[in-house]
Amino acid sequence: LGSQVKEQSLLAMRSPTFKMHFWFNVTRLVVTPAVVCGVLVGLDCGTTLFDTIPHLAKLVIIVNSSVPPAMLVILSLKSEGMSESGAVVSK
């Protein structure tokens, strides 16, 4: 039983779906916020362009860059056959 579980978990990790989900999560939660932070820090420290923008607004931009949009969550739920959950989230 233990070896079957190991085999199934290894097969799941090698599947294209897993790779796609892993890439999506890494880019959405790590790469995009890092790029946005880098741009904000670079422009904030290098120019006087962002002096009039409050720091809280910059924080909101960073947080929004790492949160997936609601429509994407709803479409993902519906594509996985969870249309009732998608309807609840859309409300």
N, CA, C and O of each residue as an XYZ file, in Angstrom:
364
protein
N       0.826     -1.198      0.000
C       0.000      0.000      0.000
C       0.868      1.260      0.000
O       0.569      2.224     -0.704
N       1.930      1.247      0.781
C       2.813      2.415      0.850
C       3.510      2.679     -0.463
O       3.686      3.832     -0.857
N       3.913      1.608     -1.152
C       4.601      1.793     -2.433
C       3.634      2.298     -3.504
O       4.032      3.054     -4.390
N       2.364      1.884     -3.425
C       1.378      2.382     -4.379
C       1.154      3.876     -4.201
O       1.023      4.612     -5.179
N       1.110      4.318     -2.957
C       0.926      5.746     -2.679
C       2.113      6.529     -3.204
O       1.940      7.597     -3.791
N       3.329      6.006     -2.997
C       4.521      6.684     -3.505
C       4.493      6.774     -5.027
O       4.806      7.819     -5.598
N       4.117      5.677     -5.680
C       4.060      5.673     -7.137
C       3.029      6.672     -7.650
O       3.289      7.404     -8.604
N       1.866      6.700     -7.019
C       0.823      7.629     -7.460
C       1.240      9.075     -7.236
O       0.961      9.937     -8.070
N       1.912      9.351     -6.109
C       2.337     10.732     -5.865
C       3.431     11.148     -6.834
O       3.469     12.299     -7.268
N       4.329     10.216     -7.180
C       5.363     10.534     -8.164
C       4.769     10.766     -9.544
O       5.196     11.667    -10.266
N       3.780      9.949     -9.912
C       3.119     10.149    -11.200
C       2.370     11.467    -11.238
O       2.344     12.142    -12.267
N       1.757     11.839    -10.114
C       1.034     13.111    -10.063
C       1.992     14.287    -10.199
O       1.659     15.292    -10.827
N       3.179     14.165     -9.614
C       4.149     15.255     -9.695
C       4.754     15.370    -11.083
O       5.223     16.444    -11.460
N       4.754     14.288    -11.853
C       5.308     14.319    -13.205
C       4.272     14.728    -14.248
O       4.621     14.938    -15.410
N       3.040     14.843    -13.865
C       1.991     15.146    -14.832
C       2.095     16.591    -15.317
O       2.562     17.460    -14.581
N       1.668     16.847    -16.537
C       1.709     18.219    -17.065
C       0.806     19.163    -16.276
O       1.090     20.357    -16.177
N      -0.273     18.637    -15.720
C      -1.171     19.490    -14.934
C      -0.467     20.011    -13.695
O      -0.600     21.185    -13.350
N       0.283     19.144    -13.023
C       1.024     19.576    -11.839
C       2.040     20.647    -12.203
O       2.171     21.653    -11.506
N       2.759     20.424    -13.301
C       3.756     21.405    -13.727
C       3.105     22.748    -14.058
O       3.648     23.807    -13.746
N       1.945     22.688    -14.689
C       1.241     23.917    -15.042
C       0.795     24.659    -13.780
O       0.977     25.872    -13.669
N       0.212     23.923    -12.833
C      -0.223     24.559    -11.591
C       0.959     25.094    -10.790
O       0.878     26.176    -10.207
N       2.050     24.345    -10.760
C       3.232     24.797    -10.041
C       3.771     26.085    -10.661
O       4.079     27.041     -9.949
N       3.883     26.106    -11.991
C       4.386     27.296    -12.679
C       3.460     28.486    -12.449
O       3.927     29.597    -12.202
N       2.158     28.261    -12.530
C       1.211     29.345    -12.311
C       1.356     29.916    -10.899
O       1.401     31.133    -10.723
N       1.428     29.043     -9.900
C       1.534     29.516     -8.519
C       2.842     30.237     -8.265
O       2.860     31.269     -7.594
N       3.931     29.713     -8.788
C       5.226     30.363     -8.572
C       5.259     31.733     -9.241
O       5.708     32.708     -8.638
N       4.784     31.811    -10.484
C       4.825     33.111    -11.160
C       3.866     34.102    -10.527
O       4.168     35.292    -10.440
N       2.710     33.617    -10.084
C       1.708     34.523     -9.533
C       2.055     34.983     -8.122
O       1.771     36.124     -7.759
N       2.666     34.110     -7.323
C       2.913     34.425     -5.920
C       4.345     34.854     -5.622
O       4.601     35.437     -4.569
N       5.285     34.577     -6.527
C       6.680     34.922     -6.245
C       7.253     35.869     -7.296
O       7.756     36.940     -6.957
N       7.180     35.481     -8.567
C       7.858     36.238     -9.613
C       7.213     37.603     -9.826
O       7.909     38.618     -9.848
N       5.896     37.638     -9.984
C       5.218     38.914    -10.235
C       5.403     39.911     -9.091
O       5.750     41.061     -9.357
N       5.186     39.522     -7.819
C       5.444     40.491     -6.745
C       6.905     40.927     -6.686
O       7.187     42.080     -6.360
N       7.835     40.030     -6.993
C       9.250     40.412     -6.975
C       9.544     41.459     -8.053
O      10.278     42.418     -7.811
N       8.971     41.271     -9.237
C       9.171     42.255    -10.315
C       8.537     43.586     -9.938
O       9.145     44.640    -10.122
N       7.317     43.543     -9.411
C       6.634     44.784     -9.019
C       7.405     45.491     -7.897
O       7.575     46.709     -7.933
N       7.867     44.730     -6.909
C       8.662     45.334     -5.827
C       9.944     45.945     -6.375
O      10.330     47.049     -5.992
N      10.601     45.217     -7.277
C      11.832     45.738     -7.869
C      11.607     47.032     -8.627
O      12.397     47.970     -8.518
N      10.531     47.082     -9.394
C      10.213     48.308    -10.136
C       9.889     49.449     -9.183
O      10.373     50.567     -9.361
N       9.070     49.170     -8.169
C       8.711     50.224     -7.216
C       9.926     50.717     -6.433
O      10.101     51.923     -6.254
N      10.756     49.800     -5.971
C      11.953     50.210     -5.216
C      12.913     50.952     -6.129
O      13.480     51.973     -5.738
N      13.101     50.448     -7.343
C      14.014     51.114     -8.266
C      13.568     52.519     -8.622
O      14.373     53.450     -8.630
N      12.295     52.671     -8.915
C      11.799     54.004     -9.257
C      11.669     54.898     -8.035
O      11.834     56.114     -8.136
N      11.376     54.312     -6.883
C      11.221     55.108     -5.665
C      12.570     55.634     -5.188
O      12.671     56.774     -4.736
N      13.596     54.808     -5.289
C      14.915     55.231     -4.825
C      15.680     56.022     -5.881
O      16.527     56.850     -5.545
N      15.389     55.772     -7.146
C      16.168     56.395     -8.209
C      15.634     57.713     -8.717
O      16.387     58.517     -9.266
N      14.336     57.950     -8.541
C      13.744     59.183     -9.067
C      12.860     59.822     -8.008
O      12.614     59.246     -6.948
N      12.395     61.002     -8.313
C      11.440     61.680     -7.426
C      10.021     61.539     -7.955
O       9.119     62.269     -7.544
N       9.833     60.598     -8.865
C       8.539     60.390     -9.511
C       7.477     59.911     -8.522
O       6.315     60.305     -8.624
N       7.868     59.068     -7.570
C       6.911     58.475     -6.635
C       6.850     59.191     -5.286
O       6.282     58.644     -4.340
N       7.403     60.371     -5.167
C       7.390     61.073     -3.879
C       5.990     61.480     -3.448
O       5.712     61.549     -2.251
N       5.107     61.750     -4.396
C       3.758     62.195     -4.046
C       2.805     61.036     -3.768
O       1.707     61.258     -3.259
N       3.202     59.797     -4.092
C       2.340     58.628     -3.870
C       2.550     58.119     -2.451
O       3.687     57.868     -2.051
N       1.469     57.961     -1.678
C       1.621     57.476     -0.298
C       2.175     56.045     -0.266
O       1.985     55.265     -1.199
N       2.858     55.731      0.824
C       3.450     54.400      0.960
C       2.373     53.312      1.028
O       2.600     52.191      0.571
N       1.222     53.628      1.585
C       0.146     52.651      1.660
C      -0.355     52.267      0.268
O      -0.703     51.109      0.037
N      -0.395     53.213     -0.650
C      -0.802     52.919     -2.023
C       0.200     51.994     -2.697
O      -0.188     51.121     -3.473
N       1.475     52.176     -2.410
C       2.495     51.283     -2.957
C       2.331     49.877     -2.397
O       2.513     48.897     -3.119
N       1.990     49.769     -1.121
C       1.756     48.470     -0.504
C       0.555     47.776     -1.131
O       0.586     46.565     -1.348
N      -0.493     48.521     -1.424
C      -1.674     47.951     -2.077
C      -1.315     47.416     -3.461
O      -1.813     46.363     -3.859
N      -0.475     48.111     -4.188
C      -0.048     47.649     -5.514
C       0.713     46.339     -5.390
O       0.505     45.428     -6.191
N       1.589     46.229     -4.402
C       2.358     44.995     -4.214
C       1.437     43.837     -3.851
O       1.585     42.742     -4.393
N       0.492     44.058     -2.946
C      -0.429     42.992     -2.536
C      -1.314     42.579     -3.707
O      -1.535     41.386     -3.919
N      -1.823     43.544     -4.470
C      -2.679     43.217     -5.618
C      -1.933     42.451     -6.701
O      -2.546     41.692     -7.452
N      -0.630     42.635     -6.790
C       0.127     41.910     -7.810
C       0.256     40.429     -7.489
O       0.496     39.623     -8.388
N       0.101     40.057     -6.221
C       0.275     38.649     -5.861
C      -1.035     37.908     -5.630
O      -1.021     36.693     -5.433
N      -2.152     38.599     -5.649
C      -3.441     37.956     -5.422
C      -4.080     37.646     -6.773
O      -4.216     38.537     -7.612
N      -4.472     36.388     -6.992
C      -5.099     36.085     -8.276
C      -6.444     36.781     -8.415
O      -7.173     36.904     -7.431
N      -6.785     37.232     -9.598
C      -8.066     37.905     -9.781
C      -9.232     36.951     -9.528
O      -9.116     35.744     -9.743
N     -10.336     37.495     -9.076
C     -11.499     36.684     -8.717
C     -12.032     35.910     -9.919
O     -12.473     34.769     -9.776
N     -11.995     36.515    -11.089
C     -12.520     35.834    -12.271
C     -11.713     34.576    -12.574
O     -12.279     33.564    -12.987
N     -10.408     34.626    -12.376
C      -9.570     33.459    -12.597
C      -9.902     32.341    -11.616
O      -9.917     31.169    -11.993
N     -10.165     32.691    -10.373
C     -10.545     31.698     -9.366
C     -11.881     31.065     -9.742
O     -12.040     29.848     -9.645
N     -12.830     31.872    -10.165
C     -14.159     31.359    -10.541
C     -14.052     30.423    -11.744
O     -14.660     29.352    -11.750
N     -13.290     30.816    -12.754
C     -13.132     29.970    -13.937
C     -12.415     28.671    -13.599
O     -12.754     27.619    -14.139
N     -11.437     28.734    -12.716
C     -10.738     27.514    -12.310
C     -11.670     26.567    -11.576
O     -11.631     25.358    -11.804
N     -12.503     27.099    -10.700
C     -13.455     26.257     -9.978
C     -14.453     25.608    -10.937
O     -14.753     24.420    -10.823
N     -14.958     26.390    -11.871
C     -15.941     25.841    -12.814
C     -15.320     24.809    -13.742
O     -15.978     23.834    -14.104
N     -14.071     25.002    -14.133
C     -13.428     24.038    -15.022
C     -13.132     22.721    -14.321
O     -13.021     21.684    -14.974
N     -13.004     22.751    -13.006
C     -12.764     21.531    -12.242
C     -14.062     20.839    -11.844
O     -14.035     19.860    -11.099
N     -15.205     21.337    -12.332
C     -16.488     20.704    -12.031
C     -17.103     21.163    -10.736
O     -18.045     20.542    -10.244
N     -16.592     22.234    -10.176
C     -17.140     22.772     -8.921
C     -17.931     24.026     -9.211
O     -17.616     25.098     -8.694
N     -18.958     23.901    -10.035
C     -19.708     25.072    -10.455
C     -20.485     25.690     -9.307
O     -20.706     26.901     -9.306
N     -20.910     24.893     -8.323
C     -21.615     25.465     -7.168
C     -20.670     26.353     -6.354
O     -21.059     27.435     -5.916
N     -19.452     25.906     -6.153
C     -18.465     26.720     -5.435
C     -18.140     27.986     -6.224
O     -17.973     29.058     -5.643
N     -18.052     27.858     -7.551
C     -17.808     29.027     -8.392
C     -18.927     30.037     -8.297
O     -18.682     31.243     -8.299
N     -20.171     29.548     -8.213
C     -21.317     30.451     -8.072
C     -21.280     31.159     -6.728
O     -21.627     32.337     -6.641
N     -20.863     30.456     -5.673
C     -20.784     31.082     -4.350
C     -19.695     32.150     -4.331
O     -19.897     33.235     -3.786
N     -18.550     31.847     -4.918
C     -17.441     32.811     -4.950
C     -17.814     34.036     -5.774
O     -17.423     35.154     -5.438
N     -18.571     33.832     -6.855
C     -18.918     34.970     -7.723
C     -19.878     35.938     -7.055
O     -19.952     37.106     -7.438
N     -20.617     35.459     -6.053
C     -21.522     36.358     -5.333
C     -20.731     37.139     -4.344
O     -21.288     37.964     -3.621
